[in-house]
Amino acid sequence: MKSSRLLPLCAALAAGAALAGEPADPLVVACVGDSITYGHGASNRGEKSYPAQLQALLGDGWQVLNFGHNARTALDEGKEWNGQGGMGYRKSPEFEKAKAARPDVVLFMLGTNDSKPVNWDADGGAGVKRDYAGLVGDFLALEPAPAVVVGVSPFVKKDSFSIREKIVGGELAPWQRAFAAERSLPLVDAYEATKAAAETSYIGDGVHPNDAGYGVIAAAFAAKLRELEPALRKNHAEAWPATIALPAPKRAAMPLGEALAKRATHREFSSERFSDQELSDLLWAANGYNRPEERKRTAPTAINRQEVDLYVLRPDGAFLYDAAQNALVRVSKDDLRGLTGRPGPNNFALEAPVALVYVVDFERQRMKDRPADSLKYAYVDCGFVGQNVYLHCAATGLSTVFLGSLQPDKLAEALGLPETSKPVFAQTVGKPAPEE
């Protein structure tokens, strides 16, 4: 794990590597589909499903995730051949997992199970097409928006499980090609690729590919992703910047006495996000440089060790506050706010746009021979930062609560902290909840 003092430098080097063609972090590929995506029929789906073979073909710089689910349909009210309901992909746990993965690109290949009479025949596929388009729209509506690659449903060598080639090849595949063209979405024609290799690419049921067939699908998607790679990496860099420069902080104008009179703890928040200016003002007040020529901060520390590092957790990731550059340095794309506050669905830390985590670097503190003093000073120094935040919130009309409830081990791992750095406290900050 990296030392927190080196993170700004590491981020700068990573950004430079990305510009030189060496990706700073992998592009996330979400493979969305049914049992053909899941890997039914493969000798070892962990190695031979099409997503697994795609990962092997793409190599480093890509993270391919399999969100396939057997028997799923694009039709929201999809059914199995025997009438069993609940088969719509939106109703599967993989749908939410795929969205939560924050993919850079979604490989969307659904429709084979929609060819069953119970799903297609009542309205000639109109419902299938409507919900197919809706699912694609759900992924395109994510923030940041991923690219969506339409995978034409594979060839059906032999009708099985009520899946019909006359529908897949004769009606669904042509519509999928037209759908992608109308919406200017990239297309991989898995139908034509598997049909061309049908003699050696299927298991006995005639619907599911064998290892070689999954390799055909993987190769087709790999070729398309390599074609799209420059644009995907450009979009990734814009959506997930390694460093976010903040505007120069502005100081709150409220007199200290009035701020002290207004200082209070609040546990109800609006989800409204902070502007970069508001965040800059908050972080400078918390622990910024107020005497930059001396590298002295707004919050004191014992013997000026400056051992408290400030991490900012937001819905779009986790960041180290670089006070010297007045910038945020990304350390994770994940929303880690839920690791502060009390675990559970009613955790108010998930309502507010920002959770601050106070991390103490005990190596920088240099008090190994005085463990009791080390903890005492660490707690006091974090308290100074917390009180700065309280006063700033009082002066600017924000709400905040200082927290001893957090999951330090999980946070340390997620933030990539060295063994000598420990998350000690957290502080939730947001705008006041609207009055009912």
Secondary structure, DSSP 8 states (H G I E B T S, - for coil): ---GGGHHHHHHHHHHHHHTT--SS-EEEEEEESHHHHTTT-S-HHHHSHHHHHHHHH-TTEEEEEEE-TT-BSSTT---TTS----BGGGSHHHHHHHHT--SEEEEE--TGGGSHHHHTTTTTHHHHHHHHHHHHHHHTSSS--EEEEE-----SS-BTTB-HHHIIIIIHHHHHHHHHHTT--EE-HHHHHHHTGGGSB-TTSSSB-HHHHHHHHHHHHHHHHHHHHHHHHHHHHHS-SEEE--------S-HHHHHHH------B------HHHHHHHHHHHH-EEEGGGTEESS--GGG---EEEEEEETTEEEEEETTTTEEEEEESS--GGGBSSSSTT-GGGTSSEEEEEEEEHHHHT-TT-HHHHHHHHHHHHHHHHHHHHHHHHHHT-EEEEE--B-HHHHHHHHT--TTEEEEEEEEEE-B----
